[in-house]
């Protein structure tokens, strides 16, 4: 009957029409400008690691950056406390990884935490040196460059 259709149109349509609209909204793909949130990948090392281990971790960091992930580099400083004029081995290691990734990412710099609250005496950790590498290009998979 026409009166029922008019009433349903005023109210917002029949249940069937509303279900169709909801299904269409669910099927709608994400907007192209709406980017997925970036994942944060973490790379942990000790200051006493071998050079080959550091190279492997650097290669892993480069792979993560190429995929568009943010990389957090953390090096545990387990060595002796350095004098004020010397840089710790952990800081040197973080800076070398950041230098290797300079083409693909920007670095937050090597920041150390060595306050007495954060010192772990059970594991002989004197502090933590860390840096965050953020990819220079927006995250996106499989984009080819023309040329």
Secondary structure, 3 states (H helix, E strand, C coil): CHHHHHHHHHHCCCHHHHHHHHHHHHHCCCCCCCCCCCCEEEEEEECCCCHHHHHHHHHHHHHHHHCCCEEEEEEEECCCCCCCCCCCHHHHHHHHHHHHCCCCEEECCCEEECCHHHCECCCCECEEEEEEEEECCCCCCCCCCCC
